[in-house]
Amino acid sequence: MFDPHMLQQDFPILSTPLKSGKKLIYLDNAATSQKPQVVIDAITQYYKRDNANVHRGIHELGDRSTRSWHEARKTIATFFGATPEELVMTRNTTEGLNMVAYSYGEACVREGDLILTTVMDHHSNQVPWQELARRKKARLEMIPVTREGMLDLEWLERKVKVEGEKVKIVAFPHVSNTLGTLNPVEKIVRLVRAFTKAVIALDAAQSAPHLLINFDRLGVDFMAVSAHKMLGPMGIGALFIRQSLLENVSPWLFGGGMIGEVTKERATFADDLEDRFTAGTPDVAGAVGWAAACEYLSKLDMKKVEQHDKELVNYTLEKLQAIPEVEIVGPVERVKRYEVRGKRCGSVAFLYKGVHAHDVAQVLDSEGVAVRSGHHCTMPLHAAFGWAATTRVSFNVYTSKEDIDVFVRALGKVKEVFEK
Ligand SMILES: Cc1ncc(COP(=O)(O)O)c(C=O)c1O
């Protein structure tokens, strides 16, 4: 049985009391998740036992480290339904999306072309496109968000029909980190492919911790993720690249490890994708830790992880809908039992009437409840809806319904404090 209370025991930080002596109720998982002991151990063991640089040393440790790196890459690729050849290690989702802009966009986008992203995207999936459009004198437009917090697919359909092959890149999030909206990837892919030859880049930062993802089946061309949001360490992530596109993607970081041959004048680059995009020493310990996180999640079974998230989202919506001062942002429909996937995933953000989000977060913090307040790196979305800031609770495998109860009780304090 999937029991978040049991899982909490795997995460040492969750049983470390706060300065106040209160128990930590960690509901800031969309910012970063906590790490289970198996991930901490995998990283420690790597440094204790196997540490050496990869691909370089002809000695036992060099061999062990290189093997650890390759095994970790294979585990991570398999977790996402991809092959190791399709996986480029990055520092995080942000770097992955920038890589698409530099490694692919730089060569394929020309003056007057159109790049599409969305109003609901994280700045990481907006600013790289703004910069690319500026460099290439291309146009950038953002798919609007409906009142209900969904992507306006009618707008998208009109746009791709009118612009056709002028559209070169379409980038969007699998799950919005503010609205919690779960976007219908396959439907968007079909729509874009019907009228354009654009490549499709998916930001899967917020879906990877909660959903069973199969890169191949999603049908996108690029997919970026971060390890730290899915129980892995900070400082490592991946960009998945569709096999048929590999020839069209150029390296964007240059130096040791990624070359074929170097003369005084120029260099050729490694044929092997993994080497070509790994300039300099990679984060082997990070990869080993991330692979341990993937194995931990696989053992839990991602279908159960997804079901657990669905229940938490429903439960939180139900509790918040009963509080008159609270206005939930994003889709408010609860997921029906028989639905495979609903309209949202991972988090619930809200406005509290008459109280700034930072004040709400501070009151919650005084009760041991860690949440995020602010614009969550989605300023254009906040501007579009006229919100100064929102408060967000977000979940992971160790989040229990009792944690939500503590949060809701703590929210009661907001009224007490601000009605005085
Ligand atoms: C939807 C989304 N995309 C991208 C990012 C950026 O992730 P990272 O900081 O790991 O690069 C985040 C981080 O919160 C996010 O929520």
Ligand as a Chemical Component Dictionary entry (heavy atoms), coordinates in Angstrom:
data_LIG
# 
_chem_comp.id                   LIG 
_chem_comp.type                 NON-POLYMER 
_chem_comp.pdbx_formal_charge   0 
_chem_comp.three_letter_code    LIG 
# 
loop_
_chem_comp_atom.comp_id 
_chem_comp_atom.atom_id 
_chem_comp_atom.alt_atom_id 
_chem_comp_atom.type_symbol 
_chem_comp_atom.charge 
_chem_comp_atom.model_Cartn_x 
_chem_comp_atom.model_Cartn_y 
_chem_comp_atom.model_Cartn_z 
_chem_comp_atom.pdbx_ordinal 
LIG C1 C1 C 0 7.653  24.731 -14.680 1  
LIG C2 C2 C 0 9.082  25.015 -14.327 2  
LIG N1 N1 N 0 9.975  25.118 -15.309 3  
LIG C3 C3 C 0 11.259 25.351 -15.060 4  
LIG C4 C4 C 0 11.720 25.518 -13.782 5  
LIG C5 C5 C 0 13.167 25.781 -13.547 6  
LIG O1 O1 O 0 13.750 24.691 -12.907 7  
LIG P1 P1 P 0 15.266 24.762 -12.480 8  
LIG O2 O2 O 0 15.388 25.922 -11.528 9  
LIG O3 O3 O 0 15.528 23.462 -11.831 10 
LIG O4 O4 O 0 16.041 24.985 -13.716 11 
LIG C6 C6 C 0 10.829 25.431 -12.719 12 
LIG C7 C7 C 0 11.283 25.644 -11.340 13 
LIG O5 O5 O 0 10.534 25.892 -10.437 14 
LIG C8 C8 C 0 9.475  25.174 -13.008 15 
LIG O6 O6 O 0 8.556  25.092 -12.035 16 
# 
loop_
_chem_comp_bond.comp_id 
_chem_comp_bond.atom_id_1 
_chem_comp_bond.atom_id_2 
_chem_comp_bond.value_order 
_chem_comp_bond.pdbx_ordinal 
LIG C1 C2 SING 1  
LIG C2 N1 SING 2  
LIG C2 C8 DOUB 3  
LIG N1 C3 DOUB 4  
LIG C3 C4 SING 5  
LIG C4 C5 SING 6  
LIG C4 C6 DOUB 7  
LIG C5 O1 SING 8  
LIG O1 P1 SING 9  
LIG P1 O2 DOUB 10 
LIG P1 O3 SING 11 
LIG P1 O4 SING 12 
LIG C6 C7 SING 13 
LIG C6 C8 SING 14 
LIG C7 O5 DOUB 15 
LIG C8 O6 SING 16 
# 
